Amino acid sequence: HVDYILRNGNPLADVLAATDAAGVGWMLNPGTCINQLPDVLAVADQADNVYAAAAVHPTDVADRPDNWLMHIEQALH
């Protein structure tokens, strides 16, 4: 959850430098809430080795809006 780390005030460049130093070649940043997708996608746009995933967290399935899939598709385009 790279976007969570950034919300705590850590600059993306510092996060990427730390993961690079630790030998991490790439990261998958999961977007598990519809309202988090813009932040998740923005991180992937800014870093070549961070990929985004868009979904609804299994524990939130019962509370998802009826048009949840449309929200995800719109965020990805």
Disulfide bonds with the S-S distance in Angstrom:
none
